[in-house]
Amino acid sequence: NEIKIFSPATVANVSCGFDVLGFCLDTIGDEMVIRKTNEKGIKITKIVGADLPFETGKNVASVSALALYNDAKPDCGFEIEIYKNIKPGSGIGSSSASAAGSVFAINHLLGNPYNATQLTGFAMKGEAVASGCEHADNIAPALFGGFTLVKSTSPLQVLQLPTPKDLYVTIIHPQIEVKTSEARAILPQDIPLQNAITQWSNVGSLVHALHTNDYNLISLSLNDVVVEPYRSQLIPHFDLVKTEVLKAGALGAGISGSGPSIFALSKSKTTAETVAKAMTQVFTNTTIAFNTYVSKI
Ligand code: HSE
């Protein structure tokens, strides 16, 4: 009647795949405890580690839980405890971790009536509260694991992609605020044809590289000519971080989700740790506080 879960952080977009590609971190994430109650409804009873709303209609975890609950109409209620390790607004899927975690746990307590795609659909309702739009590129990898591609949101179709076994991610989170809504608002509505060609060639080759364990092709595909030129201006030292991590041996780097976190992919844990040092070095003598993470994907 109670479950304790790890709800992972995720990196959306993965450079070229704006709103469609994402991957899940193996070791960085929140914890949640979800409990069946005799009293009906959804209640958030505890939030540790972040200042987030307790009202059922305002917290992403309860909004997504409620979407599932109203569909399943069970004969009980649920209470949710949230232990946040992922800072809200960091760009590594903080809201998605809460949204995905609550629906995963409630589904488990109900005997798993829903599949991962259906859970993604419920969790998107919570994500919409946080970011103003129902994108699934953080939620899908949190629920499916590894790399995912959101083929379509209506109808919802998620493809699970393979993950090469030595692939690691390094993330630096500079503690400045970048709101997803603002990071979306600065994007142009039209893409020059030549940029579109470059972008879809990169998405295609990245997907192929994941299927064929081709680390060199991963490296060549991690480019974003559509979104990064605009959003990188919101992130201090972005270009320098990118230059330094490539020198340190990373396969490539980009903005994690809508930022401000920057991610880099590496082949091997040792390289990912060297990359973390290179990222740290860039921010060490600045006034900006930061955290770095290394995780298997
Ligand atoms: N794909 C979304 C964006 C992810 O880049 O706006 C937000 O976390």
py3Dmol code that shows the C-alpha trace and the ligand (Angstrom):
import py3Dmol

protein = """\
ATOM      1  CA  ASN A   1       0.000   0.000   0.000  1.00  0.00           C
ATOM      2  CA  GLU A   2       3.037   2.233  -0.129  1.00  0.00           C
ATOM      3  CA  ILE A   3       5.906   2.572  -2.581  1.00  0.00           C
ATOM      4  CA  LYS A   4       9.170   4.512  -2.484  1.00  0.00           C
ATOM      5  CA  ILE A   5      10.561   5.377  -5.893  1.00  0.00           C
ATOM      6  CA  PHE A   6      13.542   7.038  -7.568  1.00  0.00           C
ATOM      7  CA  SER A   7      12.348   9.451 -10.219  1.00  0.00           C
ATOM      8  CA  PRO A   8      15.167  10.313 -12.621  1.00  0.00           C
ATOM      9  CA  ALA A   9      16.452  13.566 -14.040  1.00  0.00           C
ATOM     10  CA  THR A  10      16.358  13.787 -17.839  1.00  0.00           C
ATOM     11  CA  VAL A  11      17.995  15.752 -20.630  1.00  0.00           C
ATOM     12  CA  ALA A  12      15.573  16.937 -23.311  1.00  0.00           C
ATOM     13  CA  ASN A  13      16.360  17.935 -26.910  1.00  0.00           C
ATOM     14  CA  VAL A  14      19.875  16.358 -26.984  1.00  0.00           C
ATOM     15  CA  SER A  15      21.063  19.237 -29.207  1.00  0.00           C
ATOM     16  CA  CYS A  16      19.371  18.506 -32.539  1.00  0.00           C
ATOM     17  CA  GLY A  17      16.068  16.968 -31.349  1.00  0.00           C
ATOM     18  CA  PHE A  18      14.109  19.935 -29.999  1.00  0.00           C
ATOM     19  CA  ASP A  19      10.902  18.704 -28.319  1.00  0.00           C
ATOM     20  CA  VAL A  20      11.377  15.108 -29.533  1.00  0.00           C
ATOM     21  CA  LEU A  21      14.612  13.556 -28.215  1.00  0.00           C
ATOM     22  CA  GLY A  22      15.519  12.972 -24.583  1.00  0.00           C
ATOM     23  CA  PHE A  23      17.410  10.648 -22.293  1.00  0.00           C
ATOM     24  CA  CYS A  24      17.245   9.569 -18.693  1.00  0.00           C
ATOM     25  CA  LEU A  25      20.000   9.781 -16.057  1.00  0.00           C
ATOM     26  CA  ASP A  26      20.762   6.603 -14.175  1.00  0.00           C
ATOM     27  CA  THR A  27      21.787   8.057 -10.841  1.00  0.00           C
ATOM     28  CA  ILE A  28      20.499  11.648 -10.497  1.00  0.00           C
ATOM     29  CA  GLY A  29      16.897  12.144  -9.472  1.00  0.00           C
ATOM     30  CA  ASP A  30      14.230  12.742  -6.833  1.00  0.00           C
ATOM     31  CA  GLU A  31      12.708  10.337  -4.387  1.00  0.00           C
ATOM     32  CA  MET A  32       9.005  10.037  -3.804  1.00  0.00           C
ATOM     33  CA  VAL A  33       6.844   8.039  -1.412  1.00  0.00           C
ATOM     34  CA  ILE A  34       3.272   7.338  -2.515  1.00  0.00           C
ATOM     35  CA  ARG A  35       0.719   5.779  -0.202  1.00  0.00           C
ATOM     36  CA  LYS A  36      -2.842   4.485  -0.629  1.00  0.00           C
ATOM     37  CA  THR A  37      -5.396   6.176   1.634  1.00  0.00           C
ATOM     38  CA  ASN A  38      -8.978   5.330   2.536  1.00  0.00           C
ATOM     39  CA  GLU A  39      -9.908   8.946   1.977  1.00  0.00           C
ATOM     40  CA  LYS A  40     -10.453   9.559  -1.730  1.00  0.00           C
ATOM     41  CA  GLY A  41      -8.518  12.094  -3.789  1.00  0.00           C
ATOM     42  CA  ILE A  42      -4.881  13.117  -4.229  1.00  0.00           C
ATOM     43  CA  LYS A  43      -2.965  14.935  -1.524  1.00  0.00           C
ATOM     44  CA  ILE A  44       0.621  16.213  -1.358  1.00  0.00           C
ATOM     45  CA  THR A  45       1.617  15.711   2.278  1.00  0.00           C
ATOM     46  CA  LYS A  46       5.326  16.508   2.276  1.00  0.00           C
ATOM     47  CA  ILE A  47       7.833  18.378   0.076  1.00  0.00           C
ATOM     48  CA  VAL A  48      11.491  18.399   1.078  1.00  0.00           C
ATOM     49  CA  GLY A  49      14.248  20.243  -0.808  1.00  0.00           C
ATOM     50  CA  ALA A  50      12.248  22.791  -2.778  1.00  0.00           C
ATOM     51  CA  ASP A  51       9.640  25.474  -2.290  1.00  0.00           C
ATOM     52  CA  LEU A  52       6.750  24.066  -4.331  1.00  0.00           C
ATOM     53  CA  PRO A  53       2.953  24.344  -3.963  1.00  0.00           C
ATOM     54  CA  PHE A  54       0.983  21.804  -1.908  1.00  0.00           C
ATOM     55  CA  GLU A  55      -2.354  22.577  -3.622  1.00  0.00           C
ATOM     56  CA  THR A  56      -3.460  19.570  -5.672  1.00  0.00           C
ATOM     57  CA  GLY A  57      -4.311  21.756  -8.665  1.00  0.00           C
ATOM     58  CA  LYS A  58      -0.947  23.516  -8.686  1.00  0.00           C
ATOM     59  CA  ASN A  59       1.712  20.875  -8.068  1.00  0.00           C
ATOM     60  CA  VAL A  60       2.827  18.973 -11.194  1.00  0.00           C
ATOM     61  CA  ALA A  61       2.976  15.687  -9.259  1.00  0.00           C
ATOM     62  CA  SER A  62      -0.645  15.937  -8.114  1.00  0.00           C
ATOM     63  CA  VAL A  63      -1.976  17.347 -11.405  1.00  0.00           C
ATOM     64  CA  SER A  64      -0.580  14.343 -13.287  1.00  0.00           C
ATOM     65  CA  ALA A  65      -1.691  11.978 -10.521  1.00  0.00           C
ATOM     66  CA  LEU A  66      -5.190  13.436 -10.767  1.00  0.00           C
ATOM     67  CA  ALA A  67      -5.278  12.899 -14.559  1.00  0.00           C
ATOM     68  CA  LEU A  68      -4.623   9.182 -13.966  1.00  0.00           C
ATOM     69  CA  TYR A  69      -6.911   9.057 -10.916  1.00  0.00           C
ATOM     70  CA  ASN A  70      -9.882  10.571 -12.768  1.00  0.00           C
ATOM     71  CA  ASP A  71      -9.440   8.024 -15.520  1.00  0.00           C
ATOM     72  CA  ALA A  72      -8.962   4.986 -13.270  1.00  0.00           C
ATOM     73  CA  LYS A  73     -11.600   6.023 -10.698  1.00  0.00           C
ATOM     74  CA  PRO A  74     -10.189   3.778  -7.940  1.00  0.00           C
ATOM     75  CA  ASP A  75     -11.916   3.127  -4.648  1.00  0.00           C
ATOM     76  CA  CYS A  76      -9.197   4.821  -2.585  1.00  0.00           C
ATOM     77  CA  GLY A  77      -7.055   7.937  -2.517  1.00  0.00           C
ATOM     78  CA  PHE A  78      -3.305   8.605  -2.566  1.00  0.00           C
ATOM     79  CA  GLU A  79      -0.906  10.805  -0.652  1.00  0.00           C
ATOM     80  CA  ILE A  80       2.410  11.900  -2.094  1.00  0.00           C
ATOM     81  CA  GLU A  81       5.694  12.819  -0.414  1.00  0.00           C
ATOM     82  CA  ILE A  82       8.297  14.500  -2.618  1.00  0.00           C
ATOM     83  CA  TYR A  83      12.016  14.641  -1.810  1.00  0.00           C
ATOM     84  CA  LYS A  84      13.542  16.948  -4.430  1.00  0.00           C
ATOM     85  CA  ASN A  85      17.174  16.521  -5.406  1.00  0.00           C
ATOM     86  CA  ILE A  86      16.675  18.086  -8.833  1.00  0.00           C
ATOM     87  CA  LYS A  87      16.426  21.861  -8.491  1.00  0.00           C
ATOM     88  CA  PRO A  88      13.338  23.337 -10.160  1.00  0.00           C
ATOM     89  CA  GLY A  89      14.351  25.443 -13.165  1.00  0.00           C
ATOM     90  CA  SER A  90      17.666  23.648 -13.657  1.00  0.00           C
ATOM     91  CA  GLY A  91      16.872  22.277 -17.133  1.00  0.00           C
ATOM     92  CA  ILE A  92      17.252  18.619 -16.215  1.00  0.00           C
ATOM     93  CA  GLY A  93      13.596  17.750 -15.996  1.00  0.00           C
ATOM     94  CA  SER A  94      12.709  18.646 -12.419  1.00  0.00           C
ATOM     95  CA  SER A  95       8.993  19.009 -13.094  1.00  0.00           C
ATOM     96  CA  SER A  96       8.949  15.894 -15.282  1.00  0.00           C
ATOM     97  CA  ALA A  97      10.538  13.827 -12.522  1.00  0.00           C
ATOM     98  CA  SER A  98       7.664  14.784 -10.215  1.00  0.00           C
ATOM     99  CA  ALA A  99       5.024  14.313 -12.908  1.00  0.00           C
ATOM    100  CA  ALA A 100       6.380  10.966 -14.103  1.00  0.00           C
ATOM    101  CA  GLY A 101       7.109   9.701 -10.577  1.00  0.00           C
ATOM    102  CA  SER A 102       3.595  10.158  -9.222  1.00  0.00           C
ATOM    103  CA  VAL A 103       1.865   8.409 -12.143  1.00  0.00           C
ATOM    104  CA  PHE A 104       4.409   5.579 -12.199  1.00  0.00           C
ATOM    105  CA  ALA A 105       3.923   4.949  -8.477  1.00  0.00           C
ATOM    106  CA  ILE A 106       0.124   5.155  -8.479  1.00  0.00           C
ATOM    107  CA  ASN A 107      -0.030   2.849 -11.505  1.00  0.00           C
ATOM    108  CA  HIS A 108       2.112   0.362  -9.581  1.00  0.00           C
ATOM    109  CA  LEU A 109      -0.122   0.553  -6.500  1.00  0.00           C
ATOM    110  CA  LEU A 110      -3.188  -0.062  -8.723  1.00  0.00           C
ATOM    111  CA  GLY A 111      -1.617  -3.207 -10.235  1.00  0.00           C
ATOM    112  CA  ASN A 112      -0.197  -1.587 -13.419  1.00  0.00           C
ATOM    113  CA  PRO A 113      -3.352  -1.039 -15.485  1.00  0.00           C
ATOM    114  CA  TYR A 114      -1.597   1.499 -17.751  1.00  0.00           C
ATOM    115  CA  ASN A 115       1.403   1.174 -20.090  1.00  0.00           C
ATOM    116  CA  ALA A 116       4.304   3.652 -20.266  1.00  0.00           C
ATOM    117  CA  THR A 117       2.755   5.588 -23.180  1.00  0.00           C
ATOM    118  CA  GLN A 118      -0.501   6.076 -21.273  1.00  0.00           C
ATOM    119  CA  LEU A 119       1.465   7.174 -18.190  1.00  0.00           C
ATOM    120  CA  THR A 120       3.356   9.664 -20.370  1.00  0.00           C
ATOM    121  CA  GLY A 121       0.003  11.110 -21.450  1.00  0.00           C
ATOM    122  CA  PHE A 122      -1.129  11.608 -17.831  1.00  0.00           C
ATOM    123  CA  ALA A 123       2.222  13.087 -16.796  1.00  0.00           C
ATOM    124  CA  MET A 124       2.065  15.595 -19.671  1.00  0.00           C
ATOM    125  CA  LYS A 125      -0.921  17.201 -17.922  1.00  0.00           C
ATOM    126  CA  GLY A 126       1.359  17.960 -14.972  1.00  0.00           C
ATOM    127  CA  GLU A 127       4.211  19.131 -17.186  1.00  0.00           C
ATOM    128  CA  ALA A 128       1.845  21.621 -18.816  1.00  0.00           C
ATOM    129  CA  VAL A 129       1.288  23.279 -15.414  1.00  0.00           C
ATOM    130  CA  ALA A 130       5.021  23.861 -15.060  1.00  0.00           C
ATOM    131  CA  SER A 131       6.022  24.906 -18.562  1.00  0.00           C
ATOM    132  CA  GLY A 132       2.824  26.095 -20.210  1.00  0.00           C
ATOM    133  CA  CYS A 133       2.879  23.443 -22.924  1.00  0.00           C
ATOM    134  CA  GLU A 134       2.451  19.695 -23.087  1.00  0.00           C
ATOM    135  CA  HIS A 135       5.831  18.562 -24.395  1.00  0.00           C
ATOM    136  CA  ALA A 136       6.877  15.001 -23.560  1.00  0.00           C
ATOM    137  CA  ASP A 137      10.608  14.968 -24.268  1.00  0.00           C
ATOM    138  CA  ASN A 138      11.510  14.884 -20.548  1.00  0.00           C
ATOM    139  CA  ILE A 139       8.598  12.734 -19.368  1.00  0.00           C
ATOM    140  CA  ALA A 140       9.022   9.966 -21.944  1.00  0.00           C
ATOM    141  CA  PRO A 141      12.657   9.157 -21.045  1.00  0.00           C
ATOM    142  CA  ALA A 142      11.808   9.346 -17.312  1.00  0.00           C
ATOM    143  CA  LEU A 143       9.118   6.680 -17.798  1.00  0.00           C
ATOM    144  CA  PHE A 144      10.707   4.522 -20.522  1.00  0.00           C
ATOM    145  CA  GLY A 145      14.380   4.869 -19.471  1.00  0.00           C
ATOM    146  CA  GLY A 146      17.364   5.447 -21.791  1.00  0.00           C
ATOM    147  CA  PHE A 147      16.836   7.449 -24.975  1.00  0.00           C
ATOM    148  CA  THR A 148      13.385   8.158 -26.360  1.00  0.00           C
ATOM    149  CA  LEU A 149      11.976   9.913 -29.394  1.00  0.00           C
ATOM    150  CA  VAL A 150       8.512  11.398 -29.158  1.00  0.00           C
ATOM    151  CA  LYS A 151       7.227  10.552 -32.625  1.00  0.00           C
ATOM    152  CA  SER A 152       4.003  12.454 -32.050  1.00  0.00           C
ATOM    153  CA  THR A 153       2.078  13.943 -29.129  1.00  0.00           C
ATOM    154  CA  SER A 154      -1.363  13.639 -30.710  1.00  0.00           C
ATOM    155  CA  PRO A 155      -1.855  10.733 -30.831  1.00  0.00           C
ATOM    156  CA  LEU A 156       0.936  10.111 -28.358  1.00  0.00           C
ATOM    157  CA  GLN A 157       3.598   7.834 -29.794  1.00  0.00           C
ATOM    158  CA  VAL A 158       6.941   7.255 -28.075  1.00  0.00           C
ATOM    159  CA  LEU A 159       9.850   5.306 -29.556  1.00  0.00           C
ATOM    160  CA  GLN A 160      12.422   3.771 -27.239  1.00  0.00           C
ATOM    161  CA  LEU A 161      15.934   4.029 -28.681  1.00  0.00           C
ATOM    162  CA  PRO A 162      18.935   1.903 -27.689  1.00  0.00           C
ATOM    163  CA  THR A 163      21.715   3.348 -25.508  1.00  0.00           C
ATOM    164  CA  PRO A 164      25.344   2.484 -26.324  1.00  0.00           C
ATOM    165  CA  LYS A 165      26.769   0.834 -23.218  1.00  0.00           C
ATOM    166  CA  ASP A 166      29.685   3.189 -22.496  1.00  0.00           C
ATOM    167  CA  LEU A 167      27.738   6.415 -22.887  1.00  0.00           C
ATOM    168  CA  TYR A 168      27.976   8.863 -19.956  1.00  0.00           C
ATOM    169  CA  VAL A 169      26.667  12.356 -19.439  1.00  0.00           C
ATOM    170  CA  THR A 170      28.243  15.255 -17.589  1.00  0.00           C
ATOM    171  CA  ILE A 171      26.034  18.166 -16.581  1.00  0.00           C
ATOM    172  CA  ILE A 172      26.828  21.562 -15.146  1.00  0.00           C
ATOM    173  CA  HIS A 173      23.991  23.535 -13.624  1.00  0.00           C
ATOM    174  CA  PRO A 174      24.910  27.219 -13.318  1.00  0.00           C
ATOM    175  CA  GLN A 175      22.508  28.564 -10.714  1.00  0.00           C
ATOM    176  CA  ILE A 176      20.851  31.275 -12.728  1.00  0.00           C
ATOM    177  CA  GLU A 177      17.207  31.300 -13.665  1.00  0.00           C
ATOM    178  CA  VAL A 178      16.047  30.528 -17.196  1.00  0.00           C
ATOM    179  CA  LYS A 179      12.287  30.039 -17.452  1.00  0.00           C
ATOM    180  CA  THR A 180      11.222  27.427 -20.011  1.00  0.00           C
ATOM    181  CA  SER A 181       8.393  29.720 -21.159  1.00  0.00           C
ATOM    182  CA  GLU A 182      10.867  32.550 -21.809  1.00  0.00           C
ATOM    183  CA  ALA A 183      13.397  30.239 -23.454  1.00  0.00           C
ATOM    184  CA  ARG A 184      10.609  29.153 -25.807  1.00  0.00           C
ATOM    185  CA  ALA A 185       9.361  32.677 -26.442  1.00  0.00           C
ATOM    186  CA  ILE A 186      12.717  33.838 -27.877  1.00  0.00           C
ATOM    187  CA  LEU A 187      12.734  31.162 -30.586  1.00  0.00           C
ATOM    188  CA  PRO A 188      11.902  32.219 -34.151  1.00  0.00           C
ATOM    189  CA  GLN A 189       8.779  30.687 -35.685  1.00  0.00           C
ATOM    190  CA  ASP A 190      10.429  30.041 -39.057  1.00  0.00           C
ATOM    191  CA  ILE A 191      13.570  28.056 -39.900  1.00  0.00           C
ATOM    192  CA  PRO A 192      15.626  28.776 -43.038  1.00  0.00           C
ATOM    193  CA  LEU A 193      15.509  25.707 -45.303  1.00  0.00           C
ATOM    194  CA  GLN A 194      19.280  25.138 -45.148  1.00  0.00           C
ATOM    195  CA  ASN A 195      19.146  24.993 -41.316  1.00  0.00           C
ATOM    196  CA  ALA A 196      16.192  22.609 -41.422  1.00  0.00           C
ATOM    197  CA  ILE A 197      18.176  20.301 -43.716  1.00  0.00           C
ATOM    198  CA  THR A 198      21.171  20.351 -41.358  1.00  0.00           C
ATOM    199  CA  GLN A 199      18.932  19.709 -38.349  1.00  0.00           C
ATOM    200  CA  TRP A 200      17.006  16.722 -39.708  1.00  0.00           C
ATOM    201  CA  SER A 201      20.187  15.202 -41.027  1.00  0.00           C
ATOM    202  CA  ASN A 202      21.613  15.409 -37.488  1.00  0.00           C
ATOM    203  CA  VAL A 203      18.506  13.933 -35.843  1.00  0.00           C
ATOM    204  CA  GLY A 204      18.519  11.051 -38.306  1.00  0.00           C
ATOM    205  CA  SER A 205      22.225  10.367 -37.917  1.00  0.00           C
ATOM    206  CA  LEU A 206      22.066  10.578 -34.100  1.00  0.00           C
ATOM    207  CA  VAL A 207      19.286   7.972 -34.032  1.00  0.00           C
ATOM    208  CA  HIS A 208      21.304   5.792 -36.421  1.00  0.00           C
ATOM    209  CA  ALA A 209      24.428   6.235 -34.264  1.00  0.00           C
ATOM    210  CA  LEU A 210      22.524   5.054 -31.155  1.00  0.00           C
ATOM    211  CA  HIS A 211      21.388   1.939 -33.014  1.00  0.00           C
ATOM    212  CA  THR A 212      24.865   1.121 -34.297  1.00  0.00           C
ATOM    213  CA  ASN A 213      26.939   2.104 -31.213  1.00  0.00           C
ATOM    214  CA  ASP A 214      28.791   4.580 -33.417  1.00  0.00           C
ATOM    215  CA  TYR A 215      30.373   7.040 -30.964  1.00  0.00           C
ATOM    216  CA  ASN A 216      32.062   8.983 -33.750  1.00  0.00           C
ATOM    217  CA  LEU A 217      28.707   9.519 -35.480  1.00  0.00           C
ATOM    218  CA  ILE A 218      27.143  10.562 -32.150  1.00  0.00           C
ATOM    219  CA  SER A 219      29.852  13.185 -31.954  1.00  0.00           C
ATOM    220  CA  LEU A 220      29.200  14.420 -35.513  1.00  0.00           C
ATOM    221  CA  SER A 221      25.438  14.565 -34.903  1.00  0.00           C
ATOM    222  CA  LEU A 222      25.425  16.601 -31.676  1.00  0.00           C
ATOM    223  CA  ASN A 223      24.818  19.954 -33.340  1.00  0.00           C
ATOM    224  CA  ASP A 224      21.887  22.299 -33.124  1.00  0.00           C
ATOM    225  CA  VAL A 225      21.564  25.097 -35.679  1.00  0.00           C
ATOM    226  CA  VAL A 226      17.927  25.862 -34.851  1.00  0.00           C
ATOM    227  CA  VAL A 227      17.588  26.501 -31.109  1.00  0.00           C
ATOM    228  CA  GLU A 228      21.055  26.773 -29.568  1.00  0.00           C
ATOM    229  CA  PRO A 229      22.103  29.980 -31.393  1.00  0.00           C
ATOM    230  CA  TYR A 230      19.221  31.785 -29.603  1.00  0.00           C
ATOM    231  CA  ARG A 231      19.154  30.118 -26.209  1.00  0.00           C
ATOM    232  CA  SER A 232      22.913  30.020 -25.687  1.00  0.00           C
ATOM    233  CA  GLN A 233      22.796  33.785 -25.218  1.00  0.00           C
ATOM    234  CA  LEU A 234      20.865  33.206 -21.962  1.00  0.00           C
ATOM    235  CA  ILE A 235      23.649  31.012 -20.523  1.00  0.00           C
ATOM    236  CA  PRO A 236      26.860  32.667 -19.323  1.00  0.00           C
ATOM    237  CA  HIS A 237      30.109  31.091 -20.623  1.00  0.00           C
ATOM    238  CA  PHE A 238      28.206  28.632 -22.827  1.00  0.00           C
ATOM    239  CA  ASP A 239      30.626  28.850 -25.770  1.00  0.00           C
ATOM    240  CA  LEU A 240      33.673  28.514 -23.525  1.00  0.00           C
ATOM    241  CA  VAL A 241      32.206  25.458 -21.753  1.00  0.00           C
ATOM    242  CA  LYS A 242      31.562  23.866 -25.128  1.00  0.00           C
ATOM    243  CA  THR A 243      35.108  24.532 -26.340  1.00  0.00           C
ATOM    244  CA  GLU A 244      36.668  23.240 -23.116  1.00  0.00           C
ATOM    245  CA  VAL A 245      34.624  20.022 -22.887  1.00  0.00           C
ATOM    246  CA  LEU A 246      35.460  19.119 -26.478  1.00  0.00           C
ATOM    247  CA  LYS A 247      39.156  19.648 -25.635  1.00  0.00           C
ATOM    248  CA  ALA A 248      38.647  17.396 -22.583  1.00  0.00           C
ATOM    249  CA  GLY A 249      37.430  14.570 -24.823  1.00  0.00           C
ATOM    250  CA  ALA A 250      33.622  14.905 -24.856  1.00  0.00           C
ATOM    251  CA  LEU A 251      31.771  13.658 -27.922  1.00  0.00           C
ATOM    252  CA  GLY A 252      29.685  16.824 -27.967  1.00  0.00           C
ATOM    253  CA  ALA A 253      27.759  19.237 -25.780  1.00  0.00           C
ATOM    254  CA  GLY A 254      24.655  21.369 -25.799  1.00  0.00           C
ATOM    255  CA  ILE A 255      21.953  22.989 -23.721  1.00  0.00           C
ATOM    256  CA  SER A 256      20.059  20.576 -21.485  1.00  0.00           C
ATOM    257  CA  GLY A 257      16.356  21.137 -22.173  1.00  0.00           C
ATOM    258  CA  SER A 258      15.672  24.840 -22.043  1.00  0.00           C
ATOM    259  CA  GLY A 259      18.745  25.488 -19.868  1.00  0.00           C
ATOM    260  CA  PRO A 260      20.554  26.828 -17.954  1.00  0.00           C
ATOM    261  CA  SER A 261      22.199  23.392 -17.500  1.00  0.00           C
ATOM    262  CA  ILE A 262      24.723  22.344 -20.127  1.00  0.00           C
ATOM    263  CA  PHE A 263      25.220  18.651 -20.928  1.00  0.00           C
ATOM    264  CA  ALA A 264      28.116  16.820 -22.552  1.00  0.00           C
ATOM    265  CA  LEU A 265      28.206  13.205 -23.719  1.00  0.00           C
ATOM    266  CA  SER A 266      31.337  11.083 -23.353  1.00  0.00           C
ATOM    267  CA  LYS A 267      32.444   7.566 -24.072  1.00  0.00           C
ATOM    268  CA  SER A 268      33.510   6.195 -20.657  1.00  0.00           C
ATOM    269  CA  LYS A 269      33.107   7.353 -17.089  1.00  0.00           C
ATOM    270  CA  THR A 270      36.727   8.500 -16.883  1.00  0.00           C
ATOM    271  CA  THR A 271      36.261  10.922 -19.779  1.00  0.00           C
ATOM    272  CA  ALA A 272      32.946  12.130 -18.320  1.00  0.00           C
ATOM    273  CA  GLU A 273      34.778  12.930 -15.063  1.00  0.00           C
ATOM    274  CA  THR A 274      37.552  14.783 -16.912  1.00  0.00           C
ATOM    275  CA  VAL A 275      34.811  16.735 -18.689  1.00  0.00           C
ATOM    276  CA  ALA A 276      33.268  17.596 -15.295  1.00  0.00           C
ATOM    277  CA  LYS A 277      36.598  19.100 -14.227  1.00  0.00           C
ATOM    278  CA  ALA A 278      36.784  21.150 -17.424  1.00  0.00           C
ATOM    279  CA  MET A 279      33.252  22.475 -16.853  1.00  0.00           C
ATOM    280  CA  THR A 280      34.036  23.261 -13.208  1.00  0.00           C
ATOM    281  CA  GLN A 281      37.170  25.140 -14.237  1.00  0.00           C
ATOM    282  CA  VAL A 282      35.165  27.533 -16.424  1.00  0.00           C
ATOM    283  CA  PHE A 283      32.825  28.545 -13.595  1.00  0.00           C
ATOM    284  CA  THR A 284      35.297  28.420 -10.695  1.00  0.00           C
ATOM    285  CA  ASN A 285      36.480  32.003 -10.893  1.00  0.00           C
ATOM    286  CA  THR A 286      33.079  33.495 -11.631  1.00  0.00           C
ATOM    287  CA  THR A 287      30.413  34.728  -9.227  1.00  0.00           C
ATOM    288  CA  ILE A 288      27.963  32.079 -10.445  1.00  0.00           C
ATOM    289  CA  ALA A 289      27.346  29.122  -8.129  1.00  0.00           C
ATOM    290  CA  PHE A 290      27.056  25.759  -9.874  1.00  0.00           C
ATOM    291  CA  ASN A 291      26.656  21.991  -9.468  1.00  0.00           C
ATOM    292  CA  THR A 292      28.115  19.295 -11.682  1.00  0.00           C
ATOM    293  CA  TYR A 293      26.849  15.762 -12.174  1.00  0.00           C
ATOM    294  CA  VAL A 294      28.183  12.680 -13.918  1.00  0.00           C
ATOM    295  CA  SER A 295      25.831   9.811 -14.711  1.00  0.00           C
ATOM    296  CA  LYS A 296      25.538   6.741 -16.847  1.00  0.00           C
ATOM    297  CA  ILE A 297      22.658   6.989 -19.316  1.00  0.00           C
TER     298      ILE A 297
END
"""
ligand_1 = """\
8
HSE
N 11.867 20.653 -25.279
C 11.614 21.567 -24.210
C 12.260 22.890 -24.530
C 12.199 21.003 -22.955
O 13.413 22.875 -24.947
O 11.624 23.934 -24.374
C 12.025 21.895 -21.765
O 12.593 21.257 -20.657
"""
view = py3Dmol.view(width=600, height=400)
view.addModel(protein, "pdb")
view.setStyle({"model": 0}, {"cartoon": {"style": "trace"}})
view.addModel(ligand_1, "xyz")
view.setStyle({"model": 1}, {"stick": {}})
view.zoomTo()
view.show()
